[in-house]
Amino acid sequence: MAHNNKQTIEELYREYYHDIMYYLYRRTHQLETAKDLAQDTFLKAFAGLESFRGHSSIKTWLYTIAHHTFINWYRKDKKIQFSDVAACGDMEQHTFEMPERHLANAIMQEELKHHIDRLKEDYQTVLILREFQELSYEEIAEVLNWKLSKVKTNLHRARLELKKSLEGREV
């Protein structure tokens, strides 16, 4: 039985591609790799669309596929490369701001990314899904196949570690 939601492949792609690609960019720090993995994610999703049973939302289903696609890539290619501040201008907010402020925000974002990258893998995952992708605790539990309590505990610990890391920075 196909899913009840009659969204077409094109609609799903249009609605979720940017979020999925941004999630993968946050994980890989490589724009081209993120685009490739996002394409893989949607190819896998489209191949399985008819068997999607609606046991979860389309959104969490796509994030689950994206997460597994990232894990498979990560296992094959453990090279972590730090991103260039300007590498992904199209992912910044689209509202106007003064250039100086935009640059300051970009530098702060890059510094935050650097601190997140130093956390253990599970902490990176929950922080990115919650703070950047804005998934609910329930959605994160579904994507990672964790109990809700594990999501909350890991998120709490990740935030504490990130706070410690940020406070320990040299000014």
Secondary structure in CASP SS format (residue, H / E / C, confidence):
PFRMAT SS
TARGET T0000
AUTHOR 0000-0000-0000
METHOD secondary structure of the structure
MODEL  1
M C 1.00
A C 1.00
H C 1.00
N C 1.00
N C 1.00
K C 1.00
Q C 1.00
T C 1.00
I H 1.00
E H 1.00
E H 1.00
L H 1.00
Y H 1.00
R H 1.00
E H 1.00
Y H 1.00
Y H 1.00
H H 1.00
D H 1.00
I H 1.00
M H 1.00
Y H 1.00
Y H 1.00
L H 1.00
Y H 1.00
R H 1.00
R H 1.00
T H 1.00
H C 1.00
Q C 1.00
L H 1.00
E H 1.00
T H 1.00
A H 1.00
K H 1.00
D H 1.00
L H 1.00
A H 1.00
Q H 1.00
D H 1.00
T H 1.00
F H 1.00
L H 1.00
K H 1.00
A H 1.00
F H 1.00
A H 1.00
G H 1.00
L H 1.00
E H 1.00
S H 1.00
F C 1.00
R C 1.00
G C 1.00
H C 1.00
S C 1.00
S C 1.00
I H 1.00
K H 1.00
T H 1.00
W H 1.00
L H 1.00
Y H 1.00
T H 1.00
I H 1.00
A H 1.00
H H 1.00
H H 1.00
T H 1.00
F H 1.00
I H 1.00
N H 1.00
W H 1.00
Y H 1.00
R H 1.00
K H 1.00
D C 1.00
K C 1.00
K C 1.00
I C 1.00
Q C 1.00
F C 1.00
S C 1.00
D C 1.00
V C 1.00
A C 1.00
A C 1.00
C C 1.00
G H 1.00
D H 1.00
M H 1.00
E C 1.00
Q C 1.00
H C 1.00
T C 1.00
F C 1.00
E C 1.00
M C 1.00
P H 1.00
E H 1.00
R H 1.00
H H 1.00
L H 1.00
A H 1.00
N H 1.00
A H 1.00
I H 1.00
M H 1.00
Q H 1.00
E H 1.00
E H 1.00
L H 1.00
K H 1.00
H H 1.00
H H 1.00
I H 1.00
D H 1.00
R C 1.00
L C 1.00
K C 1.00
E H 1.00
D H 1.00
Y H 1.00
Q H 1.00
T H 1.00
V H 1.00
L H 1.00
I H 1.00
L H 1.00
R H 1.00
E H 1.00
F H 1.00
Q C 1.00
E C 1.00
L C 1.00
S C 1.00
Y H 1.00
E H 1.00
E H 1.00
I H 1.00
A H 1.00
E H 1.00
V H 1.00
L H 1.00
N C 1.00
W C 1.00
K C 1.00
L H 1.00
S H 1.00
K H 1.00
V H 1.00
K H 1.00
T H 1.00
N H 1.00
L H 1.00
H H 1.00
R H 1.00
A H 1.00
R H 1.00
L H 1.00
E H 1.00
L H 1.00
K H 1.00
K H 1.00
S H 1.00
L H 1.00
E H 1.00
G C 1.00
R C 1.00
E C 1.00
V C 1.00
END
